[in-house]
C-alpha cells in the first residue's frame, strides 16, 4: 500500500467533512477551523470536501495557489493532492484553484474568501495579531465574495467596488459610487464579520469622506487631498465567465504509448458521452472557462497518476491565462458541472418502456391531486405542475397585430402558422395567481411572434406585474400547458388568419391524420402529420379523421392501452370510431384513405432511450461588457436570489428568469434576450426552442419555488435594506458626530480635572470612558499633553493612544 502523508491518515472515504491544510516548509500542516476561508497570497493550500448527495458520497480535492506562492510550494501542493487522491481510492474530483479566479464551487465552501498579503515561506511573514497593522481590503463579487488585501492607497481603489479600511477598533467601509447594491451590502456584511467586540463600523460613501464619522482618522490613512480613483471599468468585471457555444468546445484524446504525451483532437462540440472511451484519458477544452481531464476507468496507472500534471502542461501549451480552472474527473464519478458540457449524457439503463420525445413516459397515470402541488412545492418543481390545469383560461389568437378571443369550443386547437396568448388563473393558499403563456407556432411570422410577446407583457402590466410569463414554442409544450386542454390539444398544420365561423376540420378538409402522444389528460397532445402511410409508426397511436363511417384509430403494436384511450379522447369520444390494430388494415380497406396507399413505415421496436442527465442550476447573468457572462451559484438556496438582479434558473426542459424588484430597466428589458443567448451558447448544444418562463419576485409559482427546498414567503420583507444597515452601524458607533470642520465637539463637553477623570468610578454615567481626554478644559489639556486639542487629534491613532495611556486616560 502506498505511503500516505501523516496529515491525511485520519481522512476516511465515507464521512462528510471539510478539511484545510497549508504547505509549510514543504510539509502539509492542518489549519484551525476558525481560519477556514482565510488565505495568504504567499502560500499554497489543499482543501478536502466530502458531502453525501443522492445516496452517494461526493468527494472533492482542491489545491489553491496564492499569486505569490513559490513554484516549489505549488509543486508540493499538486503532488500531495495526488497522494490524498490515491489514499481515497482515486474517487475524488480534483480541482486547481488560483487566487482571484476561484470557481463558484470553491467559493461556496467558504462563502467569503479572505486573502491577505504574506506567506509562510519565501521571505514572507504572517502578520501577528499582537499589534494591529492597518489594512485595506477590496471586496469584489456578487455571490462568492473575495476580500483581498491591497496596498493602502487610493491608487488601489476604483469606483465600482467596496473597500474595507481595517484599523482595528475602527473599520471604515468605503463604497464606490458605481458599486451596485448587492456589492455594498456584501461590503457592510463582510466588515461586520471582521469586527471584534466594541469595534466601530463606519460607512463612507464615495464623495462624503470629509463629513463622515472619524474623518480625521480616515484622512490619516487615505489622505482625501490625494484621492484619485480608477474607473469601474479599469477595476475589472466581477467574476463570471464567457460561455462558449457548442461549436467552440473541443475534445482531445491523450496518449503516452510512445513514451511522451501526445494530445490529438477528436472533435468539436456538441459532445456526447459516447465520445469518451474508458480505455483512455481525454481533455475537454472549454477555453478560459476551464479545462477538464477525464480519466477512463481502464486507463493505465501512469496515465491516471500523471493526469493532473498532463492537464497543466496542456493548459500552459495553449497559453491560457492563470485564471483558467483545471479539473480532473474519473470515469463514473463525473460531477454535474462536467456532464452539463455534453449534449447527451444518458442515465443508467432502467427497466420498462421509456422514450424521450416530449419527455412523456409510457406509464399508467394515477389520479392527479392538485392540492399536493401547493403543499409539496418540490413535487411541483419536479413535475412542473402548479395545479392540474383545471383553472380558468382565456385563449387569444394573434391577428393583424392584435388579439382575437377564441370561443371556448375551440380551446386546444392550434395552427402551426399562428401565435396564441393564453391567460390562465388559478388559486393557491387562498390567493389568485396568474400565468400568461404565449405559444408560437413553428411557421408563424416574426411579426406574430413579436406581437404575442408584447401582448403578454401588456397583460402582465394590467395585472400589476403579478403574472408569470412563459414563452412556449410548438412541440416544446410543458406538461401544465397540455393539462389545461385535458388531453384534447391538437396542432394543425398551416396557418389561419382568424377562426371565422366554421370549425377547423371544415377549413382543413374532411380527411387528415393526427399522431397522438400521451398517456393521460395531463400530458396528451395530437399533431397533424402528412396523410400518408409513411407517417405511421409502430410505437404510436394515430387518428385518421374521415367521413363516415367515422374516425379511425390506428394502434401500433408498441403502443399502450393508455395511449389508445387518449386517442379516443382526441377523436372526440365519438362512439362511431373504428379501432384498427396494426396488421388488420386490409380488412377495413384502411390503406385506400391514404394519399399514396400502403407504404413502408418505421416498425422496428423502439430502443430504450433513457432521459439525459439534467442538473438544476442557478446563474446570475450579464452581457454588459459585450460578451455574455454567467456566474453560477453552487448549492443555491432562496437567499441567493438577490433583489437587484435578474437570475436564471436552468431546470432542463424549462429555463426560468427570476426578476428581482430592484433589477434595473435595462436588465428587465434584456432578460429574455439573455435567456435565449444562454440557451444558444450552452456547450451541450441546447434546443433553441427550450421553454422560457419569466417569474417576478413575490409572485413565484410552486413549480419554481420547489427547486429551492424550503421557501420563505417573508424572506425579503424580513431582510434589512442597505440604508437600514447603515443606520444600525451609525447608532452602534461609539464615536461622536464630527462638527462641520471635522473636529469633535470638544468645547461643548462638561469639564473635569485630571484627578477626577483618572478616578473613573466617580464620574457620571454620561461621561464616555473611551475619550476621557475630551473632558479636560483647554488649559488643563495643554498642561497634561503639552499641546492643544486640535494638535492632539492630528496625531496618528497609535500616538494618541500611547499619550492617553501615559496619563491613565485610556
KEFI-585247 format. One record per atom (N, C-alpha, C): residue in one letter; z, y, x. Coordinates in steps of 0.1 Angstrom, whole numbers, plus 5000, padded with zeros to 4 digits. Each point is the difference from the previous one (the first is absolute). Last residue first. Layout:
aZYX...
//
This chain:
x529555614932x498949904996x500749884993x501950405024x499550044987x498949904996x502750055043x500749924989x499550044986x498350165044x501050084993x500749934988x496649795027x500950065010x501150094994x496549814973x501049905004x501050055010x496450284987x501049984989x501049905003x496450065030x500950125000x501149994989x496649665003x500950005011x501050115001x496750004966x501049894998x501049995011x496350295005x500950064990x501249904998x496449865027x500850105007x501150064990x496849704983x500949925009x500950105007x496650184973x501149944992x501049935009x497350425019x499649874996x501349934993x499850544999x500149895010x499649874994x500350414975x498849995007x500049895011x503850144974x499149914992x498649995006x503350285022x500549864999x499049914992x499450475003x499749945013x500349854999x501350264963x498549995001x499649935013x504650104994x499649894992x498449985000x502350225043x499950034986x499649884992x502749955047x498750054995x500150034985x503549795026x499550095010x498650054997x503449714975x498849945006x499350095011x504250124977x500149865002x498849945008x500250474989x501149965009x500049855003x497050184968x499650055013x501049955010x501049914956x498949925004x499650035014x503250274978x500649875005x498949915005x498650414981x500850025013x500549875005x497849994959x499050035011x500850025013x502449684966x499550134999x499050035012x500649504980x500650095010x499550144997x498549604978x501150064993x500850095010x496349715012x499550114992x501150074992x500649615028x499850125008x499650124992x500549554982x501350085001x499750135008x497249614978x499650135007x501250105000x500349554982x498849985009x499650135007x503549974965x500549955014x498849985010x500650334956x499149905005x500449965014x503050224958x499550025014x499249885005x502450034958x498750064999x499450035014x504449824991x499049904999x498650065000x504150245026x499649974986x498949905000x503449995042x498950084995x499749964985x503149795032x500650114992x498950094994x499149625029x500749954988x500550114991x497950075044x499149984989x500749964987x500950255046x500949924992x499349974986x497750265030x500249885007x501049914992x499050424983x498849914999x500349875007x503250355003x499949944986x498949904998x500450235041x501249914999x499949944986x496950345010x499749875007x501149904998x499650364962x500250015014x499649865006x497550184956x501349955004x500150015015x496850194953x500349995014x501449945003x495749974960x501450045003x500349985014x494850084987x501149904999x501450055003x495650235003x500549994987x501249914998x497350085041x500850124997x500749994986x496949665016x501250005009x501050114995x495649754982x500850124995x501450005007x495449805025x501049964990x500850124996x495050065017x501349985006x501049974988x495350114994x500149875006x501349975006x498550404975x499550005014x500249875007x501350064954x498650045001x499549995015x504149694992x499750134994x498550035003x501849494995x499950115009x499750134993x502849574981x498750064999x499950125009x503449615013x499850114991x498650055000x501849485008x499850135007x499850114989x500349504995x501350055003x499850135009x497049714960x500050065013x501350075003x498549794958x500849925009x500250065014x497250204967x501350004994x501049935009x495350005011x500650135002x501450014995x497649604994x500350025014x500750135002x498549904956x501149925004x500450025015x496150214984x501250074994x501249925004x495849825011x500350115008x501350074996x498449654974x500549955012x500450115009x497950104960x501449964998x500649955012x495550115002x500850124999x501449974997x496949645001x500250065014x500950124999x500849664961x498850075006x500450055013x502349564978x500250145002x498750065005x500849564966x499850045014x500150155001x500149764958x501249995007x499950065014x496249954972x500950114994x501450005007x496849675012x499650145005x500850104994x500849544987x500150025015x499750155004x500449744956x500650135002x500050045015x498349584982x499350114992x500650145003x499749545030x501050094995x499350124993x498949455014x499450144998x501050094993x499649515032x500850084990x499450144999x496449735020x501449944998x500750074989x495550105012x501050075008x501449944999x495849884976x499749985014x501150055009x499850074952x500549875003x499749965015x498650414978x501450005005x500449875005x495750054980x500150075013x501449995005x499049824958x499149935009x499850075013x502550204965x500849885006x499149925009x499050534994x500149894991x500649885007x500850555008x499549875006x500149894990x500950515002x499349934989x499449875005x502450305028x500850024988x499349924988x496950145039x501549995002x500750034987x494949824998x500750125004x501549975000x495149715007x501450004994x500750135005x494849734997x500750125004x501350024993x496249585016x500950064990x500750125005x495449665010x500950115006x500850054988x496949525014x500650094990x500950105006x495749795025x501449974997x500650104991x495449965019x500350024986x501449964997x497949955043x500150144997x500350034986x501549575031x499150034990x500150154996x501449865050x500550004986x498850024990x500849885051x498850014993x500350004985x503150005038x499749874994x498750004992x502150395021x499349915010x499649874994x500350474974x500849885002x499349915009x498450434982x500349985014x500949885003x498750144955x498749985008x500349975015x503650094970x499449874997x498849985009x502150415004x500949895005x499449874997x497950374982x499849995015x500849895006x500750094955x498749945001x499649995015x503950234990x500249854996x498749935002x500050475006x500749935011x500249854997x498250274967x499049995011x500649935011x502850114965x499149894996x499049975011x502950375006x500749875000x499149894997x499450505003x499349915009x500549855000x501950374973x498550004997x499349895009x504650075007x499849954987x498549984997x501350225040x500349865001x499849934986x499550465002x498949945007x500349855001x503450274981x498849994991x498849935007x505049875016x499350134998x498749974992x504849744996x498749995007x499250124997x504549884982x499850115010x498749995007x501449674968x500150134993x499750125010x497849515009x501350065000x500050144994x496849554994x499950155002x501450064999x497449505010x501250064995x500050155004x496249584994x500350135006x501250054994x497949485005x500750104993x500150135008x496849534997x500550105009x500650114992x498749454991x500150144995x500650085011x499249545007x498950034990x500050144995x503249955036x499049895000x498850044991x503850295008x500549884994x498949894998x501450495027x498949904999x500649874995x501350554998x500649864999x498849904998x500950545018x499049904996x500749865000x501550574996x500149875006x499049904994x501150565007x499349914992x500049875008x503950415002x498949925006x499149934989x504450254999x498950105003x498849935006x504049754986x499650094989x498850095003x501049505020x500550145003x499350104990x501249455005x499150094992x500550145001x502549645019x498950045008x498950084993x503949804979x500450125008x498950055009x499749594974x499750124992x500350135008x499049605031x500850004988x499650134993x497949665043x500250124992x500949984988x498249775045x501249964992x500450114990x496750225032x500449855000x501249984992x495950375001x501449994998x500449864999x495550275023x500649904991x501550015000x495850365007x501349965006x500649904991x494750215009x501049954991x501349965009x495050324999x501149945007x501049944990x494650215007x501049944991x501149935008x497150435018x499949854999x501249954992x499850465003x498549974999x499849855001x504350234998x499450025013x498549975000x502849934961x500050145003x499350035013x500949604971x498750025007x499950145004x504049614983x499650135003x498650005007x504449684974x498650025004x499750145003x504149594996x499850144999x498750045006x501649504979x499550095010x500250154996x501349434989x500250144997x499650085011x499149464980x500350095011x500050144995x499849424988x500250144994x500450095011x496949565006x501350055003x500150144994x496949524995x500250144996x501450055003x496149565010x501350065003x500050154995x496649674976x500250065013x501450065001x498949594967x500050145000x500250055015x497749534991x501350064999x499950155001x496549634986x500050125008x501350074998x497349494990x501250084999x499850125010x495649794980x501049985010x501250084998x496549824962x500450125008x501149965010x496149674981x501450044998x500450115009x494949984986x500949935009x501450044997x495950174979x500849904993x500849915009x496450464991x501149955009x500849904992x494950034985x501150105001x501249945008x494349934983x501149965007x501150115000x496949974958x499850035014x501249955007x497350024947x501049935009x499750035015x498050364967x500349864997x501049945010x498550464999x499249915008x500349864998x502250344974x498750065003x499149915008x503849814966x499950075013x498650045003x501349734963x500550134997x500050095013x498849524998x499050094994x500450144998x502949645015x499350075010x498950094995x502849724971x500750125006x499150075009x499949614967x498950095003x500450135007x502849614990x500150124991x498850105002x500749585025x500249964986x500050124990x499750055049x498749954993x500249974986x503850135028x499150114996x498849954992x504149795022x499649974987x499050104994x502150025044x499449865000x499549974986x503950355006x499049985009x499549855000x502050204956x500649965013x498849975009x500650314954x499149915007x500649975014x501250224948x500649975013x499049895006x499450404960x499749865004x500549985014x501450354956x499549985014x499849855002x501650234959x498749945001x499549985014x504250214986x500149864997x498649935001x502050465027x499149954988x500149854999x502050345031x500849914993x499349954987x498250285036x500450074988x500849914991x498349935046x498949984990x500450064986x503150015036x498950095003x498949984990x503649704996x500450144997x498950105003x499349565012x500050014986x500450144995x500449895046x498650024996x499850014985x504249905018x499750145001x498650034997x501449555000x500650074989x499750155001x498649735035x499249984988x500550074987x502450015041x498850085001x499149984988x503949735004x500350144998x498850095000x499549555011x500250024986x500450144996x497249925045x501349954995x500050034985x495749905037x500850104993x501249944994x496349785025x501250045008x500950104993x495849834981x501049885003x501250045007x497450374969x499849925012x501049895002x498450244954x501249985008x499649915012x497950354959x499649905010x501149985010x499150204948x501050005011x499649885009x497250314960x500349875007x501050035011x498850264950x500150005014x500349865006x497350024954x501250065005x500150005015x496249824971x501349954995x501250065007x497350344996x500549884994x499149885005x499650385034x499950004985x500649874995x501950155046x498749974995x500150014985x502950035050x499950064987x498649984995x503049735037x498650044997x500050054986x503949925039x499850014986x498550054999x503149715040x499050114996x499950004985x503449805044x499649994986x499150124997x501149725050x500350114990x499549974986x499249745042x501450025000x500550114990x495449855009x500749894995x501550034999x496050364994x500849955011x500949894994x495350354987x501149914997x500749955012x495950274998x501250075000x501349924998x495449844998x500450015014x501350085001x497649954959x500849885003x500650015014x498950454973x499249895007x501049895003x500350504983x499949884991x499149905006x503250375027x498649974995x500049874992x504750244998x499149955012x498649974994x505050264985x498749964997x499249975013x505449954992x499050095006x498649944996x505749984985x498749945000x499050105005x505749905003x498950094997x498749925001x506049935002x498649964997x499050114998x505149955007x499250015012x498549974998x503750004966x500550095010x499150025012x499549684963x499650144995x500550105011x499049535020x500950044989x499550144996x497849765035x500749894994x501050044989x495050165029x501450034995x500649884994x494750185005x501049985010x501450034995x494549924983x501350034996x500949955012x494650174990x500949915008x501450044997x495450064969x501250065005x500749895009x494850134976x500949905006x501150075007x496250104956x500550045013x501049905005x496650164954x500449895009x500350045014x498750304964x500749904993x500649895009x499350525015x499249894996x500849894994x501650445013x499849925011x498949894998x501850304967x499250095010x499749915012x502549804966x498750044995x499250085009x504449885011x499249885000x498650034995x503550345000x499349975012x499149885000x500850284955x500949935009x499249965013x498850444970x499849864999x500949935011x499650484994x500649944988x499949854999x500450315046x499250014988x500749934988x501250075049x500049874992x499250014988x499350255050x500650024986x499949874992x497550005040x500350144998x500550034986x499849565036x499850044986x500550154998x498249585038x500850124997x499850044986x499649495029x499350124995x501050114997x501849504995x499150065010x499350134994x505049824984x498649984998x499150075012x505349814992x499250095007x498549974999x505049904972x498649965003x499350115008x505249814981x499350105007x498649945004x503949814975x498750024994x499250115007x504749835007x499149895002x498650034995x503650324995x500449884994x498949895002x500450485016x499049964990x500149864995x503050205032x499950104989x499049964990x500749765041x500949964989x499950104989x497550075040x499549894992x500949974988x501550315031x498850064994x499449894990x503549875028x500550084989x498950064992x499149755040x500449924988x500450084988x496550235034x501349935002x500449934987x494950095018x501050044990x501349935003x495350035021x501350005008x501250044990x495349984987x500249875006x501350005009x498350484988x499649884994x500149885008x503350405009x498549975002x499749874994x504150394995x499649864999x498549995001x504650365008x498549985001x499749855000x504450294981x499549885007x498550004999x504950334993x498549994999x499549885008x504750164973x499549935012x498549994998x503350394976x499249885000x499749945013x502350434988x500849884998x499349875001x498850505001x500049925013x500849874999x499150304963x501050065009x500149925013x496949944963x501249924999x501150055009x495650185002x500550024986x501349934997x497949935041x500550135000x500550034986x497849605005x501349995007x500650145000x495649974984x501049934991x501450005005x496650165028x500250094989x501049944990x498549735035x500950105005x500450104989x496849684990x501349935002x501050105005x495650144997x500649994986x501449935001x497350035039x500550134996x500750004987x498049605016x501150045008x500650134996x496049864979x501249914996x501250035008x496050235011x500650054987x501249914996x497549875038x500750125003x500750054987x497149634996x501349975007x500850125003x495850074981x500949934990x501449965007x496650195027x500550104990x501049944991x497649725029x501050075007x500750114991x497949574975x499550115010x501250075006x499849464984x500250144995x499650105010x500249515004x498750064999x500150144994x503849715006x499349995013x498750085000x504250154968x499049895001x499350015013x505050174988x498750055005x499149885001x504950194976x499249885003x498650055004x505350214997x498650044998x499149895007x505350064977x499049935007x498750074999x505350134993x498750044997x499049935010x505449964978x499049965010x498650054996x505750104986x498550014998x499349955013x505149984969x499350015013x498549994998x505250094974x498649984998x499350025013x505149824991x499250125004x498649974998x503849694993x500050114990x499250125003x500049605027x501350055000x500150124991x495349915002x500949935010x501350065000x494849994972x501450055001x500849915009x494450174995x501049894998x501450065001x494250134999x501450054998x500949884997x494750155021x500949904995x501450055000x494550165003x501450065000x500949894993x494950005025x500949944990x501450065002x494350085012x501450045002x500949954990x494749895023x501050014989x501350055005x494249935013x501450025005x500950034987x494949735011x500750114994x501450015007x496549655005x499450125003x500750124996x501349544990x500050025015x499450135005x502549914952x498749995005x500050035015x503849814959x499650095011x498549985004x504249874962x498649995002x499550115009x504549974983x499849895008x498549975004x501250264956x500850005011x499849875008x498050154957x499249985012x500850005013x501950074956x499349874999x499149975012x502350424995x500949895004x499349874999x497350455010x500649944989x500849885005x499150425032x499449874996x500849944988x499150535022x500949904996x499349884994x498350355038x499749974986x501049884997x499650425041x500549874995x499749984985x497150285040x501150014991x500449864995x496150115027x501150075007x501150034990x496249734986x499750145002x501150085005x502049564989x498650034996x499750155001x503949575008x499550125006x498550024996x504049744971x498849995008x499650135006x505049794982x499050104999x498849965009x504949804973x498949985010x498950104998x505649904991x498950074995x498949995011x505049724986x498950045009x498950084992x505549775000x499050084993x498950055009x502949535010x500250144997x498950074993x500549545020x499950024985x500450144996x499949765045x498750064995x499950034986x503849825026x499049904997x498750064994x503250255037x500349944988x498949904996x500150195042x501150084996x500549954986x497349755042x500150024986x501250084996x498449795044x499350124997x500050034984x502249635027x498949984990x499250124997x503650035031x499349885004x498849974991x503050354989x499250045012x499149885004x503149944965x498950094996x499150035012x503849755009x499049924993x498950094995x503550225019x499449925011x498949914993x502950264972x498950075006x499349925011x503149884958x499849955013x498750065006x501650144958x501349955005x499849955014x496250154977x500950115002x501449965006x496849674989x499350095010x501050115003x500949694965x500549955014x499450095010x498850054954x501350065004x500549965014x495949834979x499950135006x501350065004x498249494995x501150084995x500050135007x496449574990x500350115008x501150084993x498549454999x500150134992x500650115009x497349635027x501150004990x500150134993x495849745025x500750134999x501149984989x497349655035x500450024986x500850135000x496449965038x501349934997x500350044985x496450125039x499849924988x501249924997x499450505024x500349865003x499949924987x497950485019x500549934988x500249865003x498250405027x501349955002x500649934988x495450185009x500950084991x501449945000x497149695026x499450114993x501050054989x501049595028x500350145004x499550114991x502049474990x498850075006x500250155001x502549474993x500250145002x498750065004x502749524983x498750065001x500250155000x503449605021x499550064987x498750085002x503649955040x499549904991x499650074987x499850245049x501049964990x499349904991x499650225054x499449944988x501149964990x500850425033x499949855001x499549944987x498450495008x501349945000x499849855001x496350365019x500549924989x501449955002x497050415016x501149935007x500649914989x495650375009x500449874993x501149945009x498550425012x499550014986x500549874993x502850235041x498949904997x499650014985x503650245022x498850045007x498849914997x504549934984x499350114992x498850055007x503049685020x499249944990x499250104992x503250155032x498849935007x499149954989x504050194986x499250115006x498849945007x503449714982x499150064990x499150105006x501749625033x500650094991x499050064990x499849515025x499550135000x500750094990x500349515018x501250104999x499550144999x497049625006x501049954989x501150094998x497650055045x499349934990x501149944990x501450435029x499649865002x499449944987x500350525026x500449924989x499649855002x500850525026x499649865001x500549934988x498850555013x500849904993x499449865002x499850575014x499649875004x500949894995x498450574993x501049894999x499349875003x498850515018x499449884992x501149895000x500550425024x500550004987x499549874992x498550145044x501449945001x500649984986x494650035002x501250085004x501249925001x495249785009x500750064989x501250075005x496449765024x500450145003x500650064987x498449545011x499350074989x500450155002x502149705029x498549995002x499250094991x504749934992x499750095012x498550015003x501449704967x500250144995x499750105011x499949545012x498950034991x500150154996x503649825024x498850025009x498850044991x503949884977x500250135007x498850035009x500149584979x499750114990x500250145006x501049625026x498650014998x499650114990x504649895007x499450075012x498550024998x502249754967x500550145000x499450085011x499149534999x499450084989x500350144999x501349615030x499450125005x499450094989x502149574990x501050085009x499450135004x497349704975x501150054992x500950095008x496449795022x499650104991x501150064992x500949635027x499850125008x499550124992x500749574979x501250075004x499850125008x496149874967x500649945012x501350075003x498249974949x499750065012x500749945012x500349904952x499549905010x499650075012x501550254963x501149905002x499649905010x498150515001x499849874993x501049905003x500250555003x500149885008x499949874992x498750574999x500349884992x500049885008x500650565008x499649875006x500549894991x498750554992x500849884997x499549895008x500050584997x499349885004x500949884999x499650564979x500749885005x499149885003x499050474988x500949964989x500849875005x496350205024x501350065003x501149974990x496249654998x499950135007x501450065003x499149564982x500050104990x500150145006x499049455013x500050145006x499850104988x501649475011x499550084989x500250155004x499749515029x500550144999x499350064988x501349465015x499050104995x500750135000x500349445019x500750124997x498950114997x499849434992x499850125009x500950114997x499549584975x500049965014x499950115010x500050054951x501349965005x500049955015x496650364975x500049865004x501449965007x497550414964x500949965011x500149855002x497450224966x499450045013x500949965011x501149944953x499249895006x499450045013x502450314974x500949915007x499249895007x497550464992x500649904991x500949915009x497750545002x500449885006x500549904989x496250445000x501449954996x500249865006x498550255034x500549984987x499050004989x498649845050x500750124994x500549974986x499549635042x499350074989x500750134997x500649735041x499649904990x499250064989x501050125055x500050054986x499549894991x502649925047x498750004994x500050044985x502949975051x500150044986x498650024994x502949745043x498750044995x500250044985x503149895048x499950034986x498750054997x500749645039x500250144998x499850034985x499649565014x501150045009x500250155000x496949744973x499550015013x501050055010x501149944954x499449885004x499650005015x502250324966x500349995014x499549875007x499350364953x499849875006x500450015015x499850274946x500550005014x499949865006x497450314959x500649875004x500450015014x499450404959x499649945013x500749875003x498750394958x500749885004x499449955013x500350514971x499349905008x500949885003x499150474965x500949915006x499349895007x497750344975x500450045013x500949905007x498349964954x498949995009x500450035015x503050064962x499849865003x498949985011x502550465003x499449934989x499849855004x504150315017x498649965004x499449934988x504050395002x499649864996x498649985005x503850325023x498750004993x499649864996x505250165004x498949955008x498750014992x505450225007x499049954990x498849955009x504550365008x499449875002x499249964988x500150515007x501149904999x499349865002x497650415024x500249954987x501249905000x499550435034x499549864998x500449964986x500550445024x501149915001x499749864997x496950364996x500249975014x501249905002x499050164957x498949915004x500249965015x503050314980x500349874995x498949905005x500850415032x499649994986x500449854995x502950245039x498749944998x499749994985x503350395021x499849864994x498649955001x503850385021x498649984999x499849854996x504450365011x499449914990x498550005000x503650265025x499049925007x499349904991x503650294986x499050095005x498949925007x503849774983x499150044989x498950095006x502749615026x500050154999x498950044990x502949565005x498650024998x499850164998x504249855013x499249895004x498550014998x503150354988x500449965014x499249895005x499750154955x499250085009x500349965015x502549804965x498649954999x499250075011x504350164994x500149875006x498649945001x500650394977x500250035014x499949875008x499949994952x498750045006x500150025015x503049834961x500149975014x498750035008x498949994951x501449995005x499949965015x495850274984x500649874997x501550015004x496350335006x501050024990x500849884996x496450025034x501050115003x501150024989x496449674996x500949975011x501050115002x496149914968x501350054996x501149985010x495349855003x500050154997x501350064996x499449494992x499150075009x499950144996x504449744987x498650014996x499250085010x504849715002x499350135004x498549994997x505249754989x498650004998x499450145004x504649735016x499550124995x498549994999x505049715005x498549995000x499450124993x504949855027x499350094991x498549975001x504549675007x498850065007x499350094989x504049694996x500250145002x498950075008x499749485005x500850074990x500350155005x495449815017x501449955001x500850074989x494549935000x501150095001x501349925000x495449834994x500450025014x501350075001x498049924958x500349875006x500450015014x498650394977x501249954994x500449875006x495950175012x501050085006x501449964995x496249814980x500249955013x501150075007x498650154958x500849874999x500349945014x497350404997x501450024996x500849874999x495449975010x500750075011x501550024996x497249814968x500349915010x500750065012x498550284965x501149914995x500449905011x496250265008x501250095001x501349924995x495849794997x500450015014x501250095001x498149954958x500649875004x500450015014x497750374982x501449994995x500649875004x496450215033x500049974985x501449974996x498350345040x500649874998x500049974985x498750425021x498949914994x500549854999x502750365019x499650054987x498949914994x504049815031x498850075002x499450044986x505249925014x499049954991x498750085002x505049865026x499050104998x498849944993x505549915006x498749934996x499050114997x504949955031x499050084993x498849914996x505549925013x498649955000x499150094992x505249985026x499150074991x498649945002x503649825024x500750044987x499250094991x497349815036x501349934999x500650034987x495750155011x500950075010x501449944999x494549924985x501349935000x500950065010x495350104971x500750055012x501449964999x495249834976x501550004999x500550055014x495250044967x500649985013x501550014999x494949924970x501450045000x500649975014x494650124988x501049905001x501450064998x495650245002x499949894990x501149905000x499150395031x500350054986x500149894990x501349935053x498850044992x500450034986x502249935055x500150004986x498750044993x501449995048x500049864995x499849994985x500550415025x498749955003x499949854995x504150264997x499050034989x498749935003x504349785022x499250125001x499150014988x502849615023x500750104992x499350145002x497749495004x500650115008x500650114991x500049534977x498950085007x500750115008x501149504971x500550115008x498850075007x499849734952x499749995015x500550125007x499949704952x500850115005x499949995016x497249804955x500150005014x500850125004x499349704953x500450135006x500249985015x497249764958x500749965012x500350135007x498150124962x500749884997x500949955011x497450405005x500550014986x500849884996x499250285049x499849884993x500550014986x502150245044x498649994996x499849874992x503550365029x500149914989x498649994993x502350165050x498950014991x500149894989x504050235034x499349894995x498850044990x503650205042x499150034989x499249884997x505250105024x498749945000x499150054988x504950085034x499150044989x498749945001x504549775017x498850075006x499250054988x505449845007x498850014992x499050085006x503949695022x499650144999x498750014992x501849585002x501250075002x499850164999x496849624996x500450074988x501250085003x495849845033x501349964995x500450104989x494949855016x500950114999x501449954995x496449725030x500450024987x501050114999x496349975039x501449974997x500250024985x495749895039x500550064988x501549974998x497249825035x500550135003x500550074988x498149564999x499050105004x500650135002x502549684965x499549995014x499150115004x502249994957x501049935009x499550005014x498750414967x499949865000x500949935010x498050514974x500849925009x499849864999x499450364958x499549995014x501049925008x499549894948x500650105009x499349995014x499249854944x499649985014x500550125009x500549744948x500550115008x499749975015x498549844947x499949965014x500350135009x501049804946x499850125009x500049955015x499649664968x500050124991x499750125008x500349525014x501150095003x500050134991x496849634996x501249935005x501250095001x495650154990x500749964988x501349925004x496750145032x500850114995x500949964989x496949685016x501150035009x500950114996x496349914974x500949884999x501150025010x496450325000x500950014988x501149894999x498150115049x499549954988x500950034988x499950305046x500549884994x499449974987x499450355037x499049944992x500449874994x502850275028x499350104993x498949954991x501749695039x500750124995x499150104994x498749484999x500050115010x500750124994x499549424992x500250134995x500250115011x498349464987x500250095011x500050144994x501049474980x499450144998x500350085013x499949454977x500450095011x499350144998x501849564967x498950095003x500550105011x502149494995x500050144997x498750075002x500949525010x499750044986x500050154997x500949695041x498750064999x499750054986x504249805016x498949914996x498750064998x504250205016x500049994985x498849924996x500750095046x501349954996x500049974984x496250215020x500149865003x501349934995x499650474996x499149934991x500049855002x502350275030x500849994987x499149934990x498050095041x501049905002x500949984987x496650335002x499449874999x501149895002x501450445005x499649984986x499449864998x501050155043x501249954993x499749984985x496650195028x500349865004x501249944992x498950464993x498949914995x500349865003x503050325018x500149994985x498949914994x499850085046x501249924997x500149984985x496850305016x499649875003x501149904996x500850464997x499149964989x499649855002x502650205034x500849984988x499149954988x497850125040x500949885002x500849964988x497550405001x499149884998x500849875002x502750444984x499249965012x499249874996x501550414966x500549885005x499149955012x499650394970x500350025014x500649875006x498750034954x498850065007x500350025015x502249604971x500150145001x498950065008x500149534972x499850065013x500150154999x501349514972x499850144999x500050065014x499349504973x500450065012x499550155000x501249594961x499350125004x500550045014x499849564963x500550055013x499250125004x501149694952x499250095007x500750045013x499949624954x500650045013x499150105007x501349744949x498950085007x500650075012x501249564966x500550095009x498950075008x499949804948x499649975014x500550115009x500350004951x500549875004x499649965014x498850434982x499449904992x500449865005x501750315033x499150054990x499349884993x504350155037x499449904992x499250074989x501150185051x500450014986x499249904992x501050215055x499749884991x500550034986x499050255052x500450024986x499549884992x500850235054x499749884992x500550024986x498650315047x500749994987x499549874993x500250275052x499549894992x500849994987x498650415040x500949934991x499349884994x499950415043x499249914992x501049914992x500350545024x500349864999x499049914992x500450505008x499849935013x500349865000x500550294962x498650005004x499849935013x503949884964x499850105011x498549985005x502649904949x499349955012x499950115010x502449824950x500050115010x499449945013x500649744961x499250114995x499950115010x504349695001x498649964995x499350124995x504649985017x498950075007x498649964996x504249814984x500050144996x499050095007x500649525010x499350034987x500050144996x500049855052x500950004989x499350044987x497449745039x500450144996x501049994989x498449645043x500150034986x500550144997x497049825043x501450044997x500150044985x496749765041x500150024986x501450024996x497650125050x500749904992x500050044985x498350265039x499249884998x500749894992x502050435005x499949935013x499349874999x500550134955x500850085010x500049925013x497650024947x499849955013x500850095010x501449894947x499350105009x499849935014x500749824944x500350005015x499350115007x501549834946x499250095009x500649985014x499749754946x500650015013x499250095009x500849804946x499350105007x500850025013x499549584959x500750095009x499150115006x500549494969x499650144999x500850095009x499049465007x501050104996x499450145000x498249565016x500150004986x501150094995x498649925048x498850024992x500350024985x503250165042x499649884994x498950034990x502950215046x499050034989x499549874994x503150065038x500649994987x499150034988x498750015047x500549874997x500649994986x498050385027x499349944989x500649874994x501450255041x500150094989x499449954987x499749765042x501349994993x500250094988x495249815014x500950105005x501349994993x497149575005x499950124992x501150105006x496949525015x501250085001x499850134992x497449544988x499850135008x501450074999x499649464996x500050124992x500050135009
//
